[in-house]
Amino acid sequence: MKEEVKKVLEKIRPALQADGGDVELVDVKENGVVQVKLKGACAGCPMATLTLKNGIEQRLRQEIPEIKAVEEV
């Protein structure tokens, strides 16, 4: 599943980079939780939670139904 997650993150990455940010995959847990690290402008952005939940998590869950949640570490 980790490779599938990486592929989806690659699709999301250009939108984040356009705003000066990025996302790094840390781990995919067996329980379907994806752990990521927001980088660049995303790391300190007040909208980071929205980006994480409404952007990254929603897209991952849409493309990979086994994903239960995305959390920042």
C-alpha positions as CSV (number, residue, x, y, z in Angstrom):
1,M,0.0,0.0,0.0
2,K,3.0,2.3,0.6
3,E,3.8,2.5,-3.1
4,E,0.1,3.4,-3.9
5,V,0.2,6.2,-1.3
6,K,3.5,7.5,-2.8
7,K,1.8,7.7,-6.3
8,V,-1.1,9.6,-5.0
9,L,1.1,12.0,-3.1
10,E,3.1,12.7,-6.3
11,K,-0.2,13.8,-7.9
12,I,-0.9,16.2,-4.9
13,R,2.7,17.5,-4.6
14,P,2.6,20.1,-7.4
15,A,-0.3,21.9,-5.8
16,L,1.6,22.1,-2.5
17,Q,4.8,23.2,-4.1
18,A,3.0,26.0,-6.0
19,D,2.3,27.5,-2.5
20,G,5.9,26.9,-1.3
21,G,5.2,23.7,0.6
22,D,5.6,20.0,0.2
23,V,4.7,16.7,1.9
24,E,6.9,13.8,2.9
25,L,5.6,10.3,3.5
26,V,6.8,9.0,6.8
27,D,4.9,5.7,7.2
28,V,1.8,3.7,6.3
29,K,0.5,1.8,9.3
30,E,-1.2,-1.6,9.1
31,N,-4.4,-0.1,10.4
32,G,-4.7,2.2,7.4
33,V,-3.2,5.4,9.0
34,V,-0.8,7.3,6.8
35,Q,1.8,9.5,8.6
36,V,3.2,12.5,6.7
37,K,5.4,15.4,7.4
38,L,4.4,18.8,6.0
39,K,7.4,20.8,4.8
40,G,8.3,24.3,3.6
41,A,5.4,26.8,3.8
42,C,3.0,24.1,4.8
43,A,4.9,23.3,8.0
44,G,4.0,26.6,9.7
45,C,0.8,27.5,7.8
46,P,-2.4,28.1,9.8
47,M,-4.3,26.3,7.1
48,A,-2.1,23.1,7.4
49,T,-4.9,21.2,9.1
50,L,-7.3,21.9,6.3
51,T,-4.7,21.0,3.7
52,L,-4.0,17.7,5.6
53,K,-7.7,16.7,6.1
54,N,-9.5,18.3,3.2
55,G,-6.8,17.9,0.7
56,I,-4.3,15.1,1.3
57,E,-6.5,12.8,3.4
58,Q,-9.6,13.2,1.2
59,R,-7.6,12.5,-2.0
60,L,-5.9,9.4,-0.5
61,R,-9.1,8.0,0.8
62,Q,-10.8,8.6,-2.5
63,E,-8.1,6.7,-4.5
64,I,-7.2,4.1,-1.8
65,P,-10.3,3.1,0.2
66,E,-8.2,1.1,2.7
67,I,-6.8,4.4,4.1
68,K,-8.6,5.3,7.3
69,A,-6.8,8.6,8.2
70,V,-3.8,10.8,7.6
71,E,-1.9,12.4,10.5
72,E,1.0,14.7,10.7
73,V,4.1,13.6,12.6
